[in-house]
Amino acid sequence: MQQLFYDSGGKRIPVDCFAPAGGGVHPAVIVLHGSGGMWNPMYTQYAEQFSRVGFAVYVIHYFERTATQWADDATIEKHFVDWMETVRGGIELVAQQPAVDSARMAIIGFSLGAFLGLAVAAEEPRIKAVVDFFGGMPEQLRDKCTRMPPVLILHGDADERVPLRWATELEALLKRCGTEYDIKIYSGEGHRFGMMTMLDAGARTVKFLKKHLG
């Protein structure tokens, strides 16, 4: 792993970089963590796995913009727009990397990261696909949304933190926008998927990204 840095709102934002083996130009995947920040090794593990199948992967530490360690609902409401700006800056950085095909970029978001990823992708034509792990589209942006790249929705029907209605409302939005999408609802799974579910979700994610990024 290597790190890049860029400025957002006067703060230095780290980006963890995971390059596939060999040279050449690759499709890029931007990973956005959830409200717990980067403490969970899942983000690094997923990034490593995706790089092994040919994607250049970039994990954005967007909480550095606001010096956030963990975000409750009030913190999310306060800083969401700032984080969106930081994610947009990260997309710009990734698009400029010599190993990246800037015409083939996607976002994988987890929980809060999925909310951010969907919100940004609705406005950013360079994002060609979004994988939504137990997230949704923010309500204040839903009615304004007129476009979205293809989306893979992965959600548990026992999720209490981000209830299933967020997935069904996102599905309705994608239908309204005429967006291609796939959806998998995992029976009995909560806000943190078990190991077997994560393995299945990972396989679905790779298949989806290969379809839409090539």
Buried (B, 14 or more C-beta within 10 A) or exposed (E): EEEBEBEBEEBEBBBBBBBBEEEEBBBBBBBBBBBBBBEEEBBBEBBEBBBEEBBBBBBBBBBBBBEBEEBEEEBBEEBBEBBBBBBBBBBEBBBEBEBBBBEBBBBBBBBBBBBBBBBBBBBBEBBBBBBBBBBBBBEEBBEEBEEBBBBBBBBBEEBEBBBBEBBBBBBEBBEEBEBBBBBBBBEEBBBBBEEEBBEBBBEBBBEBBEEBBE
